[in-house]
Amino acid sequence: MALPEEQVGALLDEVCAEFSQRHHQVRKRFLERFEQFCQDHILGDNVSEQRRLLIGSYFLAEYSLESAALFNPSIVPHTDQSNLPPGALRFILSLRATGEGHVSSITFRTGIVHRDNRIEVLDPAGFLTEPRRIPNLAYEKSLFRRTLRELGLVGEFSRRVMIRLGDSFSLQELRQSIDAEVDQERLSDGVLHEDQRTAQGIWMLAQSNYEVQFETEQKLSTRILFPATPSQSNGIEDARFVRFQNDDGSYVYYATFTAYDGKVVMPELVETHDFLRFRFITLNGPAAQNKGMAMFPRKINGQFAMLARQDNESIYLSFSDNIHFWNERKLLLKPEFPWELIQIGNCGSPIETDAGWLVLSHGVGAMRKYCIGAFLLDRDDPSKVIGRLREPLLQPNENEREGYVPNVVYTCGALLHGLELIIPYAMADHATGFATVPIDEVLAAMQSEEL
């Protein structure tokens, strides 16, 4: 603020010359950062635009999103299948990108599976940009109250906060209601420790349910979903995307992922129709625990269905009539074979076939070696395991064993292209490759299972 205006202009020109070729609309980013800064600092109204831009640049830093690893992929059909050769399928590949400090985010690639099952991944564009946070997101009071009950945040303080709000309310209105109750307590006997905890919990819940919007002209490979809430502060990990068919035949994309704050892992959900606007949703209930939740691509007998690992060892099945809340769980599959005796888990959403629901799984064996297996569930009653591979479908070869975490192959989702199973997979928590196999061969290798 003390710099002469002519020096401000010269410094801004220098910064823009150095970084404008490295970032899309860099001056716009500088201005956005300045506006964020001014939410907590008052600098007055007589600040020139070039000074605003320069100040914004001092509160930004580059971050290498993929410097440590690019791995744990999932794959879904693209929203746009136009202008393709006969028999080809355009896909969206999501990846876990890990950078400095082992902070993970979700990044994307696009590609084509050709008629002969040749896989083409398009080169990414040069710029990565975070989305814009949607202001004034409306929260439904009834849903918000139910989530508070699930989190054990129901009491006199939360009741008074909620009674001030309408049937739907904005984040700002919630903040005002919380602050009003805190101020009221200060005027009486002071704020109780328990009420402080409740106020913090209510606010964190609201922050964890939010929406973001990318600009239409941004190519998919330039879009990055970076941690944005306290629960995600140390990473967004292992997104399992699925194209979900609604009751009316329309599609929406969901992804379950693990939010990590450095101490606690929390399963969360993201929803999108077009990969431009994303809605982040908390998952609640005793069945929404641990890592590795994966949704079925449609409802089963009128209910949402989900696979998950509840005990760091086995695979469980859950049903719910509300995608936000998961209360019931049933043990589905336990470790049985030598290559999976430490733990098993799903490797993405089930794939519907005429023979049943095909689920790729991971198994951990001796020396923490991860392999990919598969099992088959009944189409009408997925609580019935009707087939299982006794040996791994995929295990690390000598060229895939070295990396950030040795001896690991892993995937967060595959897809079926005609009669070919397309499996993107991570190698040693470092890089990503593809494997393909005829679906008939996988099903033929299944041995019947009675559980």
Steps between C-alpha positions, in 0.01 A plus 500: 500500500800729559649446153483792254246438223766497227691226684177301540450506122855391429486212748163385366633500143794288615280243676256479208782458247642208700176315578241586234624217277480251787143570611168567331370857556763573762386862557150374576645259759697784662184708531296210641769438762501867597124489551534192720769679701273801549234286667722509812702820444373852437725696264261782408334590172780701340707206384583500130435193288868438437572518876215254560649264243847526650377438854306197374818358345678516837238272654521228233743214450548234234438140602615195302189286521647185345862528611491191723249272326212465255315181584187314626287565188133447434334507157147585382338570161537864395198729496572568129503202261469704178734490197653162579594217262256204500542278806710754693430633849619830644585480871585717798788386717524637853831475682640564844768765457745532790740788546713671762415399856318189371183703444270329249240643263284377211616567146363380165600370158289410198553227246348253255464123505498410130303221339802266519538590872804713432516767773587859418550752782504860382785728607399738779483874446766715660294681765328376814240718668287460810123554468304794635315438826124545453383781731181486708454124475161411649483237775183306576417534870345152536802330342743716694325417829508128424875520435552687827324214681724246326806696615377529858470878479139526619438706812361827626766708324446341156121519550522876555730540198264308271180667624628832367524357145241441231423171323804574284788727589835625372845462652496868593165465678632202693811694602285788621279265703799329664663834582174635644470203737865528605458874565185430701687254722785746552248755630372247754741260669756457223528243223505142625780273375242250372321774305832610348553145379148486361538835322825382342340170394199674340729733307731219381200299382376793293845560350527132402184523285570738215498548122763617253478607136759485223486731200348347186806567285730308735605165356446204730873444547536855637246446780627413845302415815735607777432469876270783606363416847648414841413131458693495169797709613754220450348355188218372283588136439392211277187630325284215369287651222188330367247597237175453692170441320201670663150352510400713197789371290714814530858486626695671774860439599587426862837445659571381850837610633699514822544841663806517725584778747831353614348293781154376403371346175143582401307354204334773294310525171519727198223532239508645148296488180754661268843509674466879509292540814578276796304461823685366805288312756577348839412135560351410835402197704680199653539335157678810360831421662855419391636512147402352169128567458373429148145549372307265275415670166124485562256435782438141606138427594434871538801574722848639457765233551861536605805281560739600776769379738388547861767319700826543303467139393178394324246626244153605614177579316267788595160619379331836556197694384697826537841545344615717793432241772628143532391308808478129415795284399553131435820302475542392139848354457797416725864431412548137406797453267872549575533809279227686696535385861582846641194673353268522202303791360318605188677651201215717375131478427342168396461441126169353386524196271251235393668262742476736800676796660873477428707661776873553482665466838841557651677260731803557721732210568852432624744795491204736446465388139176629344327298228173551312242224511133468407173351622142476374175597673143400419331772288174498693645435844859629519534369856559160332856433383468258207857491371855589597848488351732280705810659347573870430380652177791746506814515710810722475767380262868587530456828310214614725631422848716810561344832592366708785347188663664182364320185385156652438252483214168671571202648323199711599279389212488322165249491212364254248549582131307243299640170623829645626570606859707820505697539825703814569726426795763658720854366517675528837296809597699693242376474141202367305463244222226294333419130478233334287345154517199335333210498745411143401841378618457670838153352548614155387777504762252571779437211736161476665477639849243417763497733800 
